[in-house]
């Protein structure tokens, strides 16, 4: 393990926006439990699609999109607040 100093653009809670040394753009620190939940949601979506359960798949996809949209908005808000250019 290596200890480094990072720039913190938001509070240190879940989905913190940070820039690691040597990186041009900040990233989003996703906690392990959140990453596991996102992975499980995608796996559920794949299973629903494979089973042709399209209404439920649409519901799960919509929730996933909403969750990721909130994370992306937090990221863009943090960059805007600090005068940083977006990588996209």
N, C-alpha and C positions, 0 to 999 in steps of 0.2 A: 504494500500500500504506500502511496505517495501523498504527502500533504502539500496542497497548493492553496494560493489565495485566489479567490474568484470574485468577480463583480456581481453584486446582488441588485437586480433591478426591481424586484418586488419584495414583499415580506417573505419570510422563510418558510411559509406554509407549503401545502401540497401544490404542485405545479409551479414552483418558484422559477422565475426567469433569471438565469445566471449566464455570465460569460466566463469561460475558462481561459487561462493563460494561453496565448498563441492562437486563439480563435478570433476571427473577424466579427462574427455575429454571435449574439447570445443564443442560448438554447433553453429548453424547458426541462427542468428536473422533475421527472415523474417518479413518485414513490413506488416501491415494489408492489404494494398491495393494489395500487391503482393500475399499474401495468398488467398485473394478473387479471384484474377485472376487465380491462380492455381486451385482452387476449381471449378471455372466456366469452365475451360478448361477440367477438368476431367468429369464434368457433361455433357459437350458437347460430349465428347468421348463416354460416356455411351449411350447417346441418339442416336448417329450415329450408334453405334454397334447394338442397339436394332432395329433400322430401316434398318439394313443390308446395310447401306451406307458405304461399306468397304473402298473404295478409299479415301473418305473424312475422315473417321475414321483413316486411316493410316497416312494421312497428319497431322491431329491434334495430333495424338500420336507421330509422328516424331518431331513436334515442341515442344511438352511437354518434350519429352526425351532430346532434345537438350538443352532446358532451364534448366532442372534439372542437366544435365551433366555439364553445365557451373557453376552452383552453387557448385556441387561436386568438380569440378576442383579447384575452388577458395578456398574451404575448405581444400583440400589436399595440395595445394600450401602453404597455410598459416601454416598448421601444419609442413610441410617440412621445411619451412623457419625458424621456431622456434625450430626445433629439437624435435618436439613432435611426439609420436607414434600415428598411426591411430587406431581407434576403430574397424576397419574391415580389 
